[in-house]
């Protein structure tokens, strides 16, 4: 029997077809179910893998979120600290601004006071300068007067003690008032000294004329003795002529060979 004949005989037999259909269906059903189960199993495995990965990701994200939360808390803490610091700085700046304003006010007041002081100083300087000018003018006038008066006084005193001087061989009319220069540096090199003296063939007569003879007169007499002794070879005769002389100064001068002519010795 050919294949076609077999197929035709099956088709013509409904019961056989039904039986075959059930068999085929059962087998196909089992294969489809198995296949579906396999597919489902694979899908479940893949889903489990995805879920595991998701869980891992969630865990990682949860950890990251925790770290982020911690970092955010620390940042918040730092921000709060910065805010407090900024507030403190702002307060300090406000205080500094207030202090600067007060200092500026004080500086302005000081500047005003300094200007007033400067004005007063300028006025005083002007007044002082005027006084200085007047003093200079007065000094010139007094100097001119005292120079003339001093020379006249010296001449007057020499004439007053003329008799006493003549007893010591002095001619008061020959006494001159002049200058002598310390060319040797005995007292001070090239210094000019005003002196009263005159010269003869035998002696040089040197005079110091004072109203009151004290230490200054003694020192001047010694300087003249040193100076004339160094500049001249002739012997000296030294005289102090005074209205008043201290006793101790008289004794010192006489020890130096000075002849003291006076009216009154005082203690």
C-alpha positions as semicolon CSV with decimal commas, in nm:
position;residue;x (nm);y (nm);z (nm)
1;X;0,000;0,000;0,000
2;X;0,133;0,335;-0,098
3;X;0,164;0,638;0,130
4;X;-0,120;0,807;-0,044
5;X;-0,339;0,507;0,010
6;X;-0,249;0,498;0,378
7;X;-0,335;0,867;0,418
8;X;-0,667;0,823;0,237
9;X;-0,762;0,525;0,457
10;X;-0,683;0,733;0,771
11;X;-0,887;1,024;0,647
12;X;-1,182;0,799;0,576
13;X;-1,164;0,666;0,934
14;X;-1,282;0,947;1,169
15;X;-1,223;0,746;1,480
16;X;-0,865;0,686;1,384
17;X;-0,821;1,053;1,310
18;X;-0,964;1,142;1,648
19;X;-0,735;0,899;1,824
20;X;-0,431;1,028;1,634
21;X;-0,531;1,385;1,702
22;X;-0,548;1,317;2,076
23;X;-0,211;1,150;2,071
24;X;-0,055;1,430;1,869
25;X;-0,218;1,693;2,087
26;X;-0,096;1,533;2,406
27;X;0,252;1,514;2,269
28;X;0,246;1,865;2,130
29;X;0,097;1,992;2,451
30;X;0,373;1,829;2,654
31;X;0,640;1,970;2,423
32;X;0,490;2,321;2,433
33;X;0,454;2,309;2,810
34;X;0,807;2,184;2,852
35;X;0,932;2,447;2,615
36;X;0,736;2,714;2,796
37;X;0,864;2,591;3,129
38;X;1,215;2,600;2,998
39;X;1,159;2,946;2,861
40;X;1,000;3,054;3,186
41;X;1,283;2,900;3,384
42;X;1,535;3,085;3,172
43;X;1,337;3,403;3,206
44;X;1,315;3,350;3,581
45;X;1,692;3,298;3,598
46;X;1,747;3,607;3,394
47;X;1,497;3,792;3,611
48;X;1,671;3,666;3,923
49;X;2,001;3,789;3,779
50;X;1,846;4,125;3,701
51;X;1,689;4,138;4,047
52;X;2,022;4,046;4,205
53;X;2,191;4,316;4,003
54;X;1,914;4,557;4,095
55;X;1,951;4,458;4,460
56;X;2,324;4,508;4,436
57;X;2,268;4,841;4,271
58;X;2,013;4,932;4,535
59;X;2,255;4,828;4,807
60;X;2,531;5,030;4,646
61;X;2,299;5,325;4,599
62;X;2,180;5,289;4,957
63;X;2,541;5,289;5,074
64;X;2,619;5,582;4,847
65;X;2,311;5,763;4,976
66;X;2,426;5,698;5,332
67;X;2,769;5,833;5,249
68;X;2,607;6,126;5,070
69;X;2,386;6,187;5,369
70;X;2,687;6,179;5,595
71;X;2,878;6,408;5,359
72;X;2,577;6,639;5,339
73;X;2,555;6,646;5,718
74;X;2,924;6,729;5,743
75;X;2,884;6,993;5,474
76;X;2,585;7,132;5,658
77;X;2,788;7,136;5,976
78;X;3,073;7,315;5,796
79;X;2,828;7,560;5,639
80;X;2,678;7,626;5,984
81;X;3,026;7,681;6,126
82;X;3,107;7,912;5,835
83;X;2,783;8,094;5,892
84;X;2,872;8,142;6,258
85;X;3,221;8,254;6,162
86;X;3,079;8,493;5,904
87;X;2,844;8,635;6,165
88;X;3,140;8,680;6,398
89;X;3,339;8,847;6,123
90;X;3,045;9,069;6,039
91;X;3,016;9,170;6,403
92;X;3,390;9,237;6,416
93;X;3,369;9,439;6,093
94;X;3,081;9,638;6,236
95;X;3,280;9,703;6,553
96;X;3,586;9,796;6,345
97;X;3,376;10,028;6,133
98;X;3,245;10,194;6,445
99;X;3,597;10,220;6,590
100;X;3,727;10,361;6,261
101;X;3,451;10,620;6,260
102;X;3,541;10,717;6,617
103;X;3,910;10,729;6,525
104;X;3,831;10,939;6,220
105;X;3,633;11,172;6,440
106;X;3,924;11,192;6,685
107;X;4,169;11,249;6,398
108;X;3,951;11,527;6,264
109;X;3,935;11,683;6,610
110;X;4,312;11,642;6,650
111;X;4,369;11,791;6,306
112;X;4,158;12,087;6,403
113;X;4,345;12,120;6,733
114;X;4,680;12,090;6,551
115;X;4,575;12,359;6,307
116;X;4,484;12,583;6,598
117;X;4,814;12,500;6,769
118;X;4,999;12,567;6,445
119;X;4,825;12,899;6,417
120;X;4,923;12,981;6,775
121;X;5,281;12,861;6,710
122;X;5,299;13,077;6,399
123;X;5,175;13,373;6,597
124;X;5,426;13,297;6,873
125;X;5,703;13,248;6,618
126;X;5,618;13,582;6,465
127;X;5,614;13,746;6,808
128;X;5,942;13,574;6,902
129;X;6,101;13,682;6,576
130;X;5,995;14,037;6,644
131;X;6,142;14,008;6,994
132;X;6,463;13,861;6,849
133;X;6,488;14,147;6,603
134;X;6,430;14,396;6,882
135;X;6,684;14,211;7,097
136;X;6,942;14,218;6,817
137;X;6,882;14,586;6,766
138;X;6,906;14,647;7,140
139;X;7,217;14,429;7,165
140;X;7,387;14,633;6,895
141;X;7,297;14,953;7,072
142;X;7,404;14,817;7,413
143;X;7,722;14,671;7,266
144;X;7,812;15,004;7,115
145;X;7,738;15,177;7,443
146;X;7,920;14,927;7,665
147;X;8,218;14,926;7,432
148;X;8,250;15,300;7,465
149;X;8,161;15,290;7,834
150;X;8,406;15,005;7,900
151;X;8,693;15,186;7,740
152;X;8,601;15,504;7,922
153;X;8,571;15,311;8,249
154;X;8,915;15,160;8,203
155;X;9,065;15,499;8,135
156;X;8,878;15,645;8,432
157;X;9,000;15,371;8,668
158;X;9,357;15,410;8,548
159;X;9,336;15,781;8,623
160;X;9,167;15,709;8,956
161;X;9,456;15,485;9,061
162;X;9,717;15,689;8,879
163;X;9,912;15,778;9,193
164;X;9,921;15,416;9,309
165;X;10,035;15,304;8,964
166;X;10,305;15,569;8,946
167;X;10,444;15,433;9,272
168;X;10,508;15,109;9,079
169;X;10,669;15,290;8,789
170;X;10,361;15,284;8,564
171;X;10,267;15,573;8,334
172;X;9,886;15,538;8,291
173;X;9,887;15,777;7,995
174;X;10,086;15,523;7,790
175;X;9,843;15,234;7,846
176;X;9,669;15,136;7,519
177;X;9,373;14,910;7,457
178;X;9,441;14,671;7,170
179;X;9,438;14,315;7,042
180;X;9,695;14,036;7,058
181;X;9,676;13,714;6,854
182;X;9,771;13,377;6,997
183;X;9,980;13,270;6,696
184;X;10,154;12,994;6,893
185;X;9,840;12,828;7,028
186;X;9,934;12,892;7,390
187;X;9,568;12,937;7,488
188;X;9,389;12,882;7,158
189;X;9,565;12,914;6,823
190;X;9,484;13,233;6,630
191;X;9,242;13,349;6,899
192;X;9,229;13,726;6,941
193;X;9,250;13,869;7,294
194;X;9,165;14,223;7,396
195;X;9,438;14,358;7,624
196;X;9,551;14,675;7,799
197;X;9,928;14,711;7,789
198;X;10,226;14,917;7,683
199;X;10,591;14,840;7,615
200;X;10,916;15,010;7,720
201;X;11,276;14,924;7,651
202;X;11,294;14,719;7,968
203;X;10,946;14,580;8,036
204;X;10,605;14,499;7,900
205;X;10,332;14,630;8,130
206;X;10,011;14,424;8,118
207;X;9,687;14,529;8,290
208;X;9,355;14,369;8,381
209;X;9,100;14,634;8,486
210;X;8,785;14,528;8,674
211;X;8,523;14,681;8,898
212;X;8,508;14,350;9,093
213;X;8,782;14,091;9,067
214;X;8,678;13,726;9,109
215;X;8,777;13,389;8,956
216;X;8,721;13,527;8,606
217;X;8,971;13,806;8,662
218;X;9,222;13,553;8,799
219;X;9,185;13,330;8,493
220;X;9,216;13,622;8,252
221;X;9,529;13,744;8,427
222;X;9,690;13,397;8,402
223;X;9,602;13,374;8,030
224;X;9,764;13,711;7,964
225;X;10,074;13,606;8,160
226;X;10,109;13,286;7,955
227;X;10,042;13,462;7,625
228;X;10,280;13,757;7,671
229;X;10,550;13,533;7,815
230;X;10,536;13,315;7,504
231;X;10,521;13,598;7,249
232;X;10,774;13,841;7,404
233;X;11,124;13,801;7,540
234;X;11,112;14,106;7,764
235;X;11,016;14,059;8,128
236;X;10,655;14,128;8,227
237;X;10,501;14,347;8,489
238;X;10,143;14,239;8,559
239;X;9,882;14,461;8,724
240;X;9,524;14,400;8,836
241;X;9,337;14,728;8,892
242;X;8,998;14,689;9,063
243;X;8,761;14,874;9,291
244;X;8,680;14,551;9,475
245;X;8,880;14,230;9,493
246;X;8,821;13,910;9,681
247;X;9,087;13,837;9,939
248;X;9,145;13,483;9,814
249;X;9,181;13,610;9,455
250;X;9,435;13,873;9,572
251;X;9,641;13,602;9,739
252;X;9,633;13,380;9,430
253;X;9,731;13,665;9,198
254;X;10,015;13,783;9,419
255;X;10,154;13,426;9,420
256;X;10,164;13,457;9,039
257;X;10,362;13,781;9,066
258;X;10,066;14,008;8,986
259;X;10,053;14,351;9,154
260;X;9,700;14,411;9,283
261;X;9,580;14,770;9,319
262;X;9,231;14,808;9,470
263;X;9,016;15,012;9,705
264;X;8,846;14,736;9,903
265;X;8,921;14,370;9,972
266;X;8,611;14,159;10,032
267;X;8,562;13,810;10,166
